[in-house]
Amino acid sequence: MSTEQSRSLSNVHSSVTTDSKTGWRRLLAFLGPAYLVSVGYMDPGNWATDIAGGSAFGYQLIWVLLASNLIALLLQSLSARLGIVRGLDLAQVSKNTYPPFVNFSLYILAQIAIIACDLAEIIGMAIGLNLLFHLPLIWGVSLTITDTVLMLFLMNRGMRKLEAFIMAMIFIIGASFLIEMFIVKPDALGIAKGFIPENLTGNSLYIAIGIIGATVMPHNLYLHSSLVQTRKITRTDEGIKAAIRFNLFDTTIALNLAFVVNAAILILAAGAFFRNGFFKVAEIQDAHRLLGHIFGSLSPILFAVALIASGQSSTVTGTLAGQIIMEGHINLRIEPWLRRLLTRLLAILPAMFTIIYAGEKGLGELIILSQVVLSLQLGFAVIPLIHFVSDRKRMGKFAISLKTRILAWCSAIIILALNGKLVFQQITDWIKAYPNGGWWIYGMVVPITIGIAVLLTYAFFRPLLYKHKDMPIQVPHGLANVITDLSAIAYENIAITIDFSKNDKECIRHAIMQGGKHASYVLIHVVETAAARYYGTEVMDHETQSDADNLEKYVDSMKELGYHAQSKIGFGRPAKAITQIVNDEKIDFLVMGSHGHKVFKDLIFGTTVNTVRHKVNIPVLVVKPQ
């Protein structure tokens, strides 16, 4: 696992030095990863639950936010510990622990969770643009696809620049709500009483579950275990211990800041709406309108600015989490812009569909649904994480203590029980709402939910039943093999593509360097006339006759030099014809001349070399023009 390509987020792995710094400068060097994680705790999904809780119950649910934050702090610190000690992210450790099918299922569920989270961010961004610039929601949703460019720019500028951008977004969010607190003037005594736990029943329990589900997000656990590896540390017991300590500071500061923001949203809703008799403000747009109605124009503007900053920052971290999950679980590495584009498109489609068929009001329900989806996936990140950091064989002296383990499992049980109740209540509500459409609920939703529960049970028991048995370590590009024999390969049948250009001589020269005089050579030329392309078979036109004669001259020249050579004419599309001849003549080595096209010519003339290279199962030597 020491090769560069096997590392989590390999392009920024160990890119921030820490050992050369001392005192507060060293602490600052470690600050950053948790801030990228913390934005997931203040995204538009959190806004929806906080606004609903504050408007319906005033300050009563602040203690739920605090409890959620403490659970998140515990789990994120465990995630950071795993990444620091083992040098692997959560997805990579899962890959080495569970069978391939389970890992593929975990990847699918995690990807769905990221899309669901992205969906909430898209809606939040679109609503923010609509509130601030009166941009139609459908346009706002469409514009969110352009953040791919921002993501690529930030990644190319380095991890510190990315962290600085996220911190700037957090500052904008925090400053906006701080100013709004002065405008709303909440009740200080009521806020203090809100920290005292109360019995939760009915709708208050439902909203509390939603707050917990929206707060503890599964992909943040994957993300944090990878981001801590961007810090270069000394791999000694003392160096690892210091890294864990400094990252705990980072996590504590960042998540408490996220708690302050979430509490500010809930306090804002309580002070602005609950106190003024608006008890059912569940829509973000309604909150914006009421703020303007009650407190004037400045408050709703700050609200919209913070909403846009929240959606944009959460989008960036969601992209990073997607890369970590894909590479860790299924060993697949694709270009970041392509992965980001696919994720964003999969999230944009349901948002557009909802706007077209359900209108503005449907977006609020869609955000709540996205949080239900997140709840379903949460256990698949929390349960493996606790198992992995409890494993003394692999964590050594850095395995968590018994007390921490008990707290972690209690947190997991609370999350799973409350989220299970949320899912059960949601399915029940669907059955009541669609009495005639129960077939898709009983035929699809219920079986899928049962399947997920079975998979969750397996994820819990697998590390217990096979406590010290890991799967073979998997990395995106595989592991280096031991090389014991490097004897030369003798090629018997070598093909050379000919296009009657100055590159032909170089192609022939490179071919005979591979085979010498003991090999047989097949010179291939493809006739591309309109008739040949249309019929795909031999055509006896002037060009064909001329090409055949010229090809024979090459063959005769090689024979005079003592080489075994023959000619083969193909017809139609070059890639298809060359591949056919290679297969028919049982060629074991192919030499091709590169046409030297660039971008636009490739679009016009095609890329024969690349197409052939992917169609044949033999070595291909590409010779560039001199």
N, C-alpha and C positions, 0 to 999 in steps of 0.2 A: 504493500500500500504506500510505498514511498515515492513512486513515480509522480511527476507533475500532473499528468492527465487524470490520475485517480483521486486527486484532491477535490474537496467540495469547493465550488466557485473557484476553479483553478486559476482563472485570470487575475484574481485579486487575493489569492491565498498567501498569507504571511507578508502582505504588501505594506503593512504599517509596523514599523519598528518600535519596540518598547524598552528593550534592555539598556539602550544608551541613555535613557532619561532617568532622572531621579526626582523624588519628592512629588509635588503637585503636578509637575510636567509629565511624570510617568502615569499618574492617574488620568490626566487629560488624554494621554495616548490610548488608554483603554476605553475612554468614553466614546460612544457612537453606535455600536451594534444594537443596544437596547432601545435607542431612539428610533431606529428603523423598525424595530418590533412594535414599539409603543403606538405607532400611528394606526396599527390594526385595532387598537383598543379605543380609538376615537373616530372611527369611520362613520359614514351615514347610517349604517345599521344600528350602531350605538345611539345615534341621535334619535332615531325613531322610537326606540324603547325608553330612552331617558325622557323625551318629551311626553310620551304617553304616561309614564309613571309620575312625573312631576305635575302634570295637569290634572290627573285623576286623584292622586293621593297626597299632593303637596310635598312636604319634606320627609314623609314617613319611610321612603325606600332608600334613603341615603345609606343606611347601614347595609343594605343589600349590595350597593355599589362598593362599599368598603370591603365586605366579605369577598366579593368577586375579585377585587383587586389583590387581596391577600392570597387567594388561591392562585391567581395568575402569577404573582410574584414568586410563589413557591415553585410552580411548574416551570416558569421561565429560567429560574436559577438552576433547576435540574437539567434543563436543556443545554444551558451554557456549560455546565459541568461535564456533560457527556462529550460535547464538542472539544473542550479543552483537554480532557484526560485521554480520550481515545483517538482524537484527531480524525474523527468521523462524524458526519451529521446523522440525524435520526433516521433518515431514509436509507443511508448506507448500512447502518447497523441492522435495520430491519431486513435489508436485502440478504445479509449474511446469517440471519436467524430463521427466517420463514421460507417455506418452499416457493418456487416460482409462481404458481397459480395464486397463492395468497398474496405475494408481493404485487402481482399484476392487479389483483382486486384492490389492494391498499392504494396503489397508484391511481386507479380509476376513481375511487372514492375521494382521495385527496384532490384530484384534479377537478372533480365536480364541486368540491368545497371551495376551491379557488375561483371557479367560474361563478359560484353563488356569491362569494364575497365581491368579486369584480362587478357582478350585477348591481349590488347595493351601491358600489362606488360610481358606476355609470349613472345610475338614477340620481344620486346625490349631486354629481357634477352637472347633469342636465338641469336639475331643479335649480341649482345655484346660478347657472347661466341664465335661466329663465327669469329668476327673481331679480337678478342684477341688471341684465341687458334686455329683458323681455324677449329673449330668443325662444322660438317655439321648441317645445320639448323634443320633438322628433329631430330637429336640427341639432339640438344640444347633445342628444344621444349619438348622432352621427359624428359630431366633432370629437367625441372622446377617443375615437380610433387614432387620432393624430398624436396621442401621448406616446406612441411607440417611438417616435423621433426623439422626444425628450428623454425617454428611458435609455436609448442607445447613446445619446450624447453624454448623459451622466455617467453611464458605465465606462465609457471610453476615457472620461476625465479622471477616473480613479475613485477608490472607495471613500477617501476623505471628502471629495467634492460631492459625492452622492449623500454622505451623511450630513454635510453642511446644508444641502438643499432641503433635506427632510427636517432638520432642526429649524430652518427658516420657516417652513410650513407650520411646524408646531408652534413657533413663536407667534405667527399670524393668528392661528386659532386661539391660543391662550390670551393674547392681547385683546382680540375682539371680544371675548367673553368677559375679560376683566373690566373693560370699559362698560359693557352691558350690565355688569353687576352694579356699577355706580348709578346707572340709569334706572334700573329696576328697584334698587334698594330693598333687598330681601330681608326677612325677619331673622335676626341673628339667633334669637332664642329658639325659634322653630327649627333652624338648621341644627342647633346643638341637640335638640330632642330627636331629630331624625337619625342620629347615630345610635339611639337605643333600640335594640331589636324588638319587634312586635310580631304578633301572630299573623300569619299570612293565610288568607282564605279567598276563594273565588277569583275575581279579576286581579286582585293584588298579587296572588300567587302566580297567576299566568304571566303578568308583566314582570314579576321578579325572576321567573324562569327565563323569560326573554332577555332580561338584562344580563343574566349569567351566561346564557348561550351566546349573546353578542359580544361579551367581554372576553371570554377565554376562547380564542380562535385557534383551530388545529394547525393551520399552516404556519402560525407564528412559532410553534415549537420546532418545526423543521427549520425554519429560517434562522432562529437564534443559535441553534447548534452548529450552523454553518458559518454565520457571521463572526462568531468569536474566533474562528480560525484565520480571520484576516489579520490578526495580531501575531507578530513574530515573537515567540517566547523561547526561553531556554528550557529544553526538555529534561529538567531535573525535578526532583520532588519539591525543592524550594521554589523553582520557577513556576511549576504548575500550581502550587499552593497560592503563590502571589497572584497569578492570573485569575484563579477562581475568586480570590478576595476582591480584586479590582473590578472584575465583571459583576460581582454582587453589588458593589457600589453603583455601577452603571445601571444595572437592572432596577435597583431600588429607586434611584433618582428618576429614571425615565418613566417607570410604571406609576409612581406616585404623581408625576406630572400628568400622565394620562387620566389618573383618578380625579385630579383637580378639574381637568377639562370636562370629564363626564359629570362630575358633581355640579359643575357650573351650569351645564345644560339642564340638568334636572332642577337645580335651584332657580334657574331662569324661568323654566316652565311653571314651577310652583309659585314663584313670586309674581309672574306676569299673568298667568292663566287661572290657576287654582284659586288664588286670592281674589280674582275678579269674576269668579263664577263660571269660567270656561273649563268644564271638567272632562271634556272628551276631545282634546286636541291630539289626534293621533297622526295627522298629516304634517309633514315638514312645511308644506306650502301654507297651511292654515296658521302654523306658528308664526311664520314670517308676516302674514297679513295682520294678525292680531297684534304683533309687536309694533307695527306701523300705526295701527289704530289707537293703541294705548299710549305709546311713548314717542311718537313722531318718526321722522324719516331716518335718523342716524342709526338707530338700533337695528332695523331690518337690513340695512346695508351691511353693517358689520356681521350680522348673522349669515348673509349670503356669501360674503367674502370668506368667512371661516368654513362654510360648507364646501366651497370650491377647493380651498386649500386642503381640507380633509380628504376629499375624494381623490385629488391628484397625488397626494403623498402616499395614500394607501395603495393606489394603483402601482406605484413604483415597487413597493415592497412585495406586492402580490406577484409581480413578474419574477423577482428573485426567488421567491418560494417555489414558483412553478418550475424553474430551472433545477433547483435542488431536488425536488420530488421526482422529476423525470429522470435525471441522471442517477439518483440514488436507488430508486426502486426498480427501474427497468433498463438501466445502462444505456439510455438513449440520449445522445447529445446533438441538438440541432441549433441552428442560428437563433440567438435571442430575439431578433426582430420577428422571425417567423413564428416562434412559440408565442410571443406576445400578441401577434396579429391573430393567431388562431384562437387564443383564449379570449381576446377582446371580442372577436366576431361571434363566438359562442355565447357570450354574455349580452351582446347588443341585440341579437335576434329576438329573445324573449321580451326585452325591454321595448323594442319597436312594436312587436305584436301586441303587447299590453296597451301601449299608447293608442294604437290604431283601433283596437276593439273594445277596450275598457276605459280609455280616456285617462285623465289626470288622476282620478281617484284610485284607479287600479294599481298605480305605482306604489302606493303605501302598502297595499296588501302584498305586492310582489317583494318588497323589502322584508316584510315579516316572513314570507315563505323562504327567502334566501337564508334567514337566520335559522329556520327549522332544518334546512339542508346542512348548515354548518354544525348544528347540534348532533345530527346523525353521525358525522365523521369524527367528532371530538374524541370519542373513546379509543379510536384506532391510533391516535397519536399519544394519548395520555397513558394508556395501559402499557404499551411497549416501552415508553420512556422510563416509567417507574421500574420495570423489570431490568432494563439495561443499566441504570445507575445504581441498582441494588446488587449487581453481580460482582462479588468480591474477587472472583477469579480474573476478571478482565479490567475492573476498575481499581483493584488493589486497595491501598490504604485510602483511596479517594472515593470508595463506595459510600453511599449515604448511611448515616447512623440509623439505628432502630427507631428512634423518636421521629426522625425526619421521614422514615419509611411509613410509619403509622399515619403521620399527618398527610403524606402524599396519597396513600390509599383511601383515607377518609375523604379527601378532596375529590378523588376520582369517583368514589361512591356517590357523593353529593351531586356532582356534575351529571353522572350517568342516570341517577334516579330522577333528578329534576328534568333533564332533557328527555328521558324516556316518557315522563308524564306529559311533557310538551308535545312530543310526537303523537302519543296516544290521544291527547285532547284534540290535536289538529286533525287526525284521521276521523275521530268521532264527529267533529264539526263538519267535515266534508260529507260524511254520510248523511248528517241531518240536512245539510244545505242542498244536497243533490240526491234526493230519495230515488229518483228514476235513473240515475247514472251510477248506481252502486256497482255495476259489473266491472268497471275499470278500477274501482277502489278495491273490491274483493279479488279481482283477477290480476291486478298489477301491483297496486300500492302495498297491500297487505303481504303478499308473497315476497316482495322485495324487502320489506321491513323485517320479515322473519329471517330471510337469508342474511341480511346485515347483522341481525342478532346472533345467528349461528357463527358467522365469521368473527364477530367480536368475542364470542366465547372461546373460539379456537385461538385467537390472538392472546387471550389471557392465559390459557392452559399450556400452550406450546412451549414457552420458555421454562415453565415449571416441570413439565414432563421430560423435556430434553435440556436439562439445566446447563450442561457444559458441551453441548453439541451444536456447533455453528455450521451453516452451509459453506461451501467453498467461497472464498472471497471473490466478489465480482466487481470489476471496475469497467468503465466505458470502453477502454481500448484493450482490455485483457492484461495478463501478466506476462513478463518476459520468460521465455523458455530457456532451458539449459542447452547450449550449443555444443555438440560433441563432434559433429562431422560437417565439414565444409567442402566436400569434394565437388568438382566442377560438374555441371549438367551438360550433357551432349544432346543438342537438338538435331533431329533427323529431317524434319520437313519444315522449312522456313518459307513464309510468304512475304512478298514485298509489294506494297501498293505503288503503282506508277501513275503519274499524271502528266508526264511529258513536260516537266518543268526543270529548272536548274537544280531542284532538290532530289531528282531521281538518282544521280550519281552518289550523293551522300547516303541515301537510303540503302542502295546496293552495297556500298562500302561497309556500313554498319552491320548489314545482314551477314556478309561473309566473315566478318570478325567474330560473329557468334557461332557459325557452323563450320567454317573452313571448307575444305574440298570433300569432306566425307558426307556432308549434308546435301539434300535435294532442295532446290529453290523454285518457288512458284511465283512468277511475276503476274500481278493482278492489275487490270485496268477496267474501269467501269464506263460504259457508254451511257451518256446522260441526255441523249437527244429526246425531243418531245415524243417521238414514236417509241423509243425504248422505255421512257417513263410510263407511257400510256399502256403499252402491251406487256411490259415487263419481261419480254423474251427477245431473242435475237432478231435484229433488223439489219438487212443488208443494204444500208445506205452508204453514201460516200464517206461519212465520218467514221462509221464502223470499219470499213475496209482500210482506211488510212490508219486508224488506231491499231488495228491488228497487224499491219505491216510494220509500223514503228515498234510495236512490242516485240515482234520477232527479231528485229535488229538488236535489241537489248539481249534477248535470249542467245542469239548467235555469238555476240561479243563475249558473253559469259562462258559459253562452251569453248570458245577459242582459248580462254584463259584456264581451262581445265575444270570448270564447275558444271554440275548437273543442274540444268535449268529447263523450265517449260513455261508456257504462257497460258493465261486464262482470262477470257473476256467476260465481264459481267454486264448486265443491262438493267437500267432503271435507277432506282435510288441507291446511291453508293453504299450506305451503311448496310442495307439489307442484302445487296449483292455480294459485298465483301464477306459478310458473315456467312452467307450460304456457301461460298467457295471455301472458306476456312473449314467449315464443318464437313463438306463433301470430300475435300482433299486430306482430311485428318492432319491439319497443320498444327504444330506444337509451339511455334513462335512466330509472331507477326511484327513486321517493321512497317511503320506508316510515316509519311511525311506530313508535317503540320503546315496548313495553308497560311498561318500567320494572321488570320482575321482578328479583328478587335470588335468588341461590343456590337456596333451597328451592322457590320458585315456578317457577323454570326447570325444576327436576326434575319438577314436576307438570304445568305447562302447555306445556313445550317452549320452544325458542328459534327462532322462525320467522325472525327477521331473519338470524341467522347461517347457518341452513340455506339460505335463499334466496340469500344473498350468495355461497355456495360453489357454487350450482347454475347461476347465470347468468353470462354473460360481458360484462356491461355495467356502467357505473358505478352504484353504489347510494348514495343519500343517506339517512342515518338521522336522523330528527328526533325528539328527545327531548320528552317531555311538559313543558309549561310549569307 
